Amino acid sequence: MLTAFARAFKTPDLRKKLLFTLGIIVIYRLGAHVPVPGVSYENVQICMNQADANSGLFGLVNMFSGGALLQITIFALGIMPYITASIILQLLTVVIPRLEALKKEGQSGTAKITQYTRYLTVALAILQGTGLVATARSGALFSGCAVASEIVPDQSIFITISMVVTMTAGTAVVMWLGELITDRGIGNGMSILMFISIAAGFPGSLWAIKQQGKIADGWVEFGAVILVGLVMVGLVVFVEQAQRRVPVQYAKRMIGRRSYGGTSTYIPLKVNQAGVIPVIFASSLLYIPALIAQFSNSQAGWAQWIERHFVRGDHPYYIVTYFLLIVFFAFFYVAISFNPEEVADNMKKYGGFIPGIRAGRPTAEYLSYVLNRITWPGSLYLGLIALVPTMALVLASTDPNSFPFGGTSILIIVGVGLETVKQIESQLQQRNYEGFLR
């Protein structure tokens, strides 16, 4: 990885792209520390010092915003509205024929779907910004803080609308910055911003573990967390690179005096075909009962039962439900993102076949069988990666939310890191081959 970056900086045009990307990252991190007008910065810092930024209902969103959510900055919503909009559009593509037709149109259809994603991102940013402002005004953003209700001193309509508009505009700017990295930087703009948001919280979380440690001034706990994190990164890299290659052969075809085809290739089916999406789905779904219980302010039995079993991540009910939801969403997302019948039809159209399998429906059934077989270990791997930090720290009688190398963060950081290095390597190879051919 270091060799790839060193070679990239020696290439003039790649160096410009890398420096441009670093400049956008600096702007993004600066915006994550500029408070929204109308917010008492002093009271926010008091409550931040008393609360755990990784726990509670807003822990996941706060992680994706790089800690900007609970500080109520102009980039408080971060990249989360865009992620949600992208997932919704991807799901609707399977349901709505018009979107499915656009997806098949190629680049023009993809551009149209991207435009719809932008509109939906702004709409979701308005909804989430309104919810965040209402939560901050009510004092529920920092439960247990003495000055939580004074975070927004002026609760007039004008200030409220200004805060929502500012956060929505911040989300639009974040989306624009991500597209700039994609177009003029090294690519994968949204993923890189997500990577930066999560990585920004690692140093503070690691130092907090060291300060809370009891053995050798916390250095033993600090070293143990680093060791577990490295083991998890190695496991994630191994599984993320693992794939089942289904061989495909193309028959020779004579067109005029020329023969086409006769080549062999393969279909790469990843063990973790769904990526990090099942973990995000499961986490978001588990927030809903706790969110309802918190905002209902009810003292009924059902509300107290939810608060006991589904608010903290170390309860057995929460752990089992979380694991089962991850497994379910892994199969669900693979089913909607990979269509064996469509792949089989495309292979048949161009004269391709899997050795030993007849073209058409038998090929689709074989691909579906293979996909189900490899999705099982992939879904179990996702569930274990997501729960390893929680289980380890529960056994150690430590707060599970204090572990910085959570399953979601590790999956995203490793996945984005591998993809970014691949893109840099491919651009380097293109330039080297071009020079060689000359």
WOKAMO-V525972 format. One record per run of one state. SS is the DSSP state (H for helix, E for strand, - for the rest). FROM is the first residue (numbers start at 1). TO is the last residue. Records with the same first field share a line. If there is no record, write none. Layout:
BEGIN
SS->FROM-TO / FROM-TO
END
This chain:
BEGIN
-->1-1 / 11-11 / 32-34 / 36-40 / 51-58 / 65-67 / 72-72 / 74-79 / 96-96 / 105-106 / 139-147 / 151-156 / 185-188 / 200-201 / 213-215 / 242-242 / 251-252 / 256-257 / 261-263 / 271-276 / 297-300 / 310-315 / 338-339 / 350-351 / 354-360 / 396-399 / 403-406 / 438-438
H->2-10 / 12-31 / 41-50 / 59-64 / 68-71 / 80-95 / 97-104 / 107-138 / 148-150 / 157-184 / 189-199 / 202-212 / 216-241 / 277-296 / 301-309 / 316-337 / 340-349 / 361-395 / 400-402 / 407-437
E->35-35 / 73-73 / 243-250 / 253-255 / 258-260 / 264-270 / 352-353
END
